[in-house]
Amino acid sequence: MLAYLGVVTTAVAYALFYAGLRTTPGSAAVVLTLFEPLTAAVLAVVILGEPASLPAVAGGVLLLGAVVMTGRRTEPVPSS
């Protein structure tokens, strides 16, 4: 079981993660990479019953806003 956890959940997950980063623009990759600690914090609150502090909630909201803004497609500004 320990070998499975070490190989599958870690090595394969990171291999897939870095494969995805190769095809993602740098600005989007930076913001989306921040989902890892946000997901850990949300799971700690939901599954483990950890208390969510106001700064943690505010940071999560700001991060989600950044991800939404990054995901929006903007039209290129026409040159004059």
Phi, psi and omega in degrees: 000320180296320178295320178299313180297322180289320184277305188287305187285340180255299186295312181293319180298315179290326176298316178293321179300311181288332174294321177292324179294332179295333183254009182251138176299150184303315182296321179288323181296321180297313181291316183291333177295333179289352176292335182299307178290329177295319178297319178297319180293318179295317178295325178296321179289313186287312187272316186267350179075023177293145177287140178262118180279159180299316177297324179293319178294317179297318177296320177297318178295318178297319179295316178297322176297320178295321179293319178296316180294325178292323183285342180289137177272132177245144178285138178298144179286124180293139179278145184277000000 
